[in-house]
Amino acid sequence: MLNHHWQDELAAPTRQLQIIVGALCAGCVLFMVIAIANVVQRGAMANAADMPIISYVALAMGASVVLARIVIVPTITNRGCGEIARGQSGATDAPSDAAGGDLMPLVKLYTTKTIIGGAMFEGATFFLLISYLVEGQAVNLIAAMATIVAVALHFPTGSRMAAWIESKSDLIDEQRQFSA
């Protein structure tokens, strides 16, 4: 179970990750505002392309990012948990606590999977907004808003990080029991 010392250990990494995910969201929102202002100023909505090829590609990329996120982030997590269970995480000075000596490797793994998950959607957001700038298709703007929400859903909280670490710590313990 969590104790106060462990929660104190998570405060700084959680804050750092909040800043990173917040910056990912802020960049997307700022670019969206610039794109909307540019399209409205040009009046490109009325002159939308007859065959919006870039829009089709951007929407396909947005959909593929969702599928890739579903596959890649759990794969990274499972591989990282396996490395921690085998003692290959590289952490030698990790504090022994509720997660055993696995606290800092799990924090690093949580940070990695959160940044990768958010960055995948950030890339899709920028491509959707660029296609909106080029072709003026409102569907790209709507899809970009959805991907910005997906980036924001990666925003960590102390309790969310702690619950994730606790569940993965249990998984690592099970892996160690079966491998012994």
Contacts in CASP RR format, 6 or more apart in sequence:
PFRMAT RR
TARGET T0000
AUTHOR 0000-0000-0000
METHOD contacts of the structure
MODEL  1
MLNHHWQDELAAPTRQLQIIVGALCAGCVLFMVIAIANVVQRGAMANAAD
MPIISYVALAMGASVVLARIVIVPTITNRGCGEIARGQSGATDAPSDAAG
GDLMPLVKLYTTKTIIGGAMFEGATFFLLISYLVEGQAVNLIAAMATIVA
VALHFPTGSRMAAWIESKSDLIDEQRQFSA
1 98 0 8 1.000
2 98 0 8 1.000
2 162 0 8 1.000
2 166 0 8 1.000
3 97 0 8 1.000
3 98 0 8 1.000
5 95 0 8 1.000
5 97 0 8 1.000
6 95 0 8 1.000
6 97 0 8 1.000
6 98 0 8 1.000
6 99 0 8 1.000
6 103 0 8 1.000
6 162 0 8 1.000
7 158 0 8 1.000
7 162 0 8 1.000
9 95 0 8 1.000
9 97 0 8 1.000
9 103 0 8 1.000
9 104 0 8 1.000
9 107 0 8 1.000
10 107 0 8 1.000
10 158 0 8 1.000
10 161 0 8 1.000
10 162 0 8 1.000
10 165 0 8 1.000
11 158 0 8 1.000
13 107 0 8 1.000
13 111 0 8 1.000
13 161 0 8 1.000
14 156 0 8 1.000
14 157 0 8 1.000
14 158 0 8 1.000
14 161 0 8 1.000
16 111 0 8 1.000
17 110 0 8 1.000
17 111 0 8 1.000
17 114 0 8 1.000
17 115 0 8 1.000
17 156 0 8 1.000
17 161 0 8 1.000
18 155 0 8 1.000
18 156 0 8 1.000
20 115 0 8 1.000
21 114 0 8 1.000
21 115 0 8 1.000
21 118 0 8 1.000
21 151 0 8 1.000
21 152 0 8 1.000
21 154 0 8 1.000
21 155 0 8 1.000
21 156 0 8 1.000
22 152 0 8 1.000
22 155 0 8 1.000
24 118 0 8 1.000
24 119 0 8 1.000
24 122 0 8 1.000
24 151 0 8 1.000
24 154 0 8 1.000
25 148 0 8 1.000
25 151 0 8 1.000
25 152 0 8 1.000
25 155 0 8 1.000
27 122 0 8 1.000
28 122 0 8 1.000
28 125 0 8 1.000
28 126 0 8 1.000
28 129 0 8 1.000
28 144 0 8 1.000
28 147 0 8 1.000
28 148 0 8 1.000
28 151 0 8 1.000
29 148 0 8 1.000
31 125 0 8 1.000
31 126 0 8 1.000
31 129 0 8 1.000
32 125 0 8 1.000
32 129 0 8 1.000
32 141 0 8 1.000
32 144 0 8 1.000
32 145 0 8 1.000
32 148 0 8 1.000
35 129 0 8 1.000
35 130 0 8 1.000
35 132 0 8 1.000
35 133 0 8 1.000
35 141 0 8 1.000
36 141 0 8 1.000
38 133 0 8 1.000
39 45 0 8 1.000
39 132 0 8 1.000
39 133 0 8 1.000
39 136 0 8 1.000
44 133 0 8 1.000
44 135 0 8 1.000
44 136 0 8 1.000
45 136 0 8 1.000
45 138 0 8 1.000
48 135 0 8 1.000
48 136 0 8 1.000
48 137 0 8 1.000
49 55 0 8 1.000
49 135 0 8 1.000
49 136 0 8 1.000
49 137 0 8 1.000
52 131 0 8 1.000
52 135 0 8 1.000
52 136 0 8 1.000
52 137 0 8 1.000
54 130 0 8 1.000
54 131 0 8 1.000
54 134 0 8 1.000
54 135 0 8 1.000
55 131 0 8 1.000
55 132 0 8 1.000
55 135 0 8 1.000
55 136 0 8 1.000
55 137 0 8 1.000
55 139 0 8 1.000
55 140 0 8 1.000
57 131 0 8 1.000
58 124 0 8 1.000
58 127 0 8 1.000
58 128 0 8 1.000
58 130 0 8 1.000
58 131 0 8 1.000
58 140 0 8 1.000
58 143 0 8 1.000
59 128 0 8 1.000
59 139 0 8 1.000
59 140 0 8 1.000
59 143 0 8 1.000
61 124 0 8 1.000
61 127 0 8 1.000
61 128 0 8 1.000
62 124 0 8 1.000
62 127 0 8 1.000
62 128 0 8 1.000
62 143 0 8 1.000
62 147 0 8 1.000
65 120 0 8 1.000
65 121 0 8 1.000
65 123 0 8 1.000
65 124 0 8 1.000
65 147 0 8 1.000
66 150 0 8 1.000
68 120 0 8 1.000
69 117 0 8 1.000
69 120 0 8 1.000
69 121 0 8 1.000
69 150 0 8 1.000
72 116 0 8 1.000
72 117 0 8 1.000
72 120 0 8 1.000
73 113 0 8 1.000
73 116 0 8 1.000
73 117 0 8 1.000
76 109 0 8 1.000
76 112 0 8 1.000
76 113 0 8 1.000
76 116 0 8 1.000
77 109 0 8 1.000
77 113 0 8 1.000
77 168 0 8 1.000
80 89 0 8 1.000
80 109 0 8 1.000
81 109 0 8 1.000
81 168 0 8 1.000
81 171 0 8 1.000
81 172 0 8 1.000
81 175 0 8 1.000
82 88 0 8 1.000
82 172 0 8 1.000
82 175 0 8 1.000
83 89 0 8 1.000
84 102 0 8 1.000
84 105 0 8 1.000
84 106 0 8 1.000
84 109 0 8 1.000
84 172 0 8 1.000
85 172 0 8 1.000
85 175 0 8 1.000
85 176 0 8 1.000
85 179 0 8 1.000
86 179 0 8 1.000
89 102 0 8 1.000
89 105 0 8 1.000
89 108 0 8 1.000
90 105 0 8 1.000
91 101 0 8 1.000
91 102 0 8 1.000
91 104 0 8 1.000
91 105 0 8 1.000
91 108 0 8 1.000
93 104 0 8 1.000
94 100 0 8 1.000
94 101 0 8 1.000
94 102 0 8 1.000
94 103 0 8 1.000
94 104 0 8 1.000
94 105 0 8 1.000
95 101 0 8 1.000
95 103 0 8 1.000
95 104 0 8 1.000
97 103 0 8 1.000
98 166 0 8 1.000
98 169 0 8 1.000
99 106 0 8 1.000
99 165 0 8 1.000
99 166 0 8 1.000
99 169 0 8 1.000
100 169 0 8 1.000
102 169 0 8 1.000
102 172 0 8 1.000
103 165 0 8 1.000
106 165 0 8 1.000
106 168 0 8 1.000
106 169 0 8 1.000
106 172 0 8 1.000
107 161 0 8 1.000
107 165 0 8 1.000
109 168 0 8 1.000
110 156 0 8 1.000
110 161 0 8 1.000
110 164 0 8 1.000
110 165 0 8 1.000
114 154 0 8 1.000
114 156 0 8 1.000
117 154 0 8 1.000
118 150 0 8 1.000
118 151 0 8 1.000
118 154 0 8 1.000
121 147 0 8 1.000
121 148 0 8 1.000
121 150 0 8 1.000
121 151 0 8 1.000
121 154 0 8 1.000
122 147 0 8 1.000
122 151 0 8 1.000
123 147 0 8 1.000
124 147 0 8 1.000
125 144 0 8 1.000
125 147 0 8 1.000
125 148 0 8 1.000
125 151 0 8 1.000
128 140 0 8 1.000
128 141 0 8 1.000
128 143 0 8 1.000
128 144 0 8 1.000
128 147 0 8 1.000
129 140 0 8 1.000
129 141 0 8 1.000
129 144 0 8 1.000
131 137 0 8 1.000
131 140 0 8 1.000
132 138 0 8 1.000
132 140 0 8 1.000
132 141 0 8 1.000
132 144 0 8 1.000
END
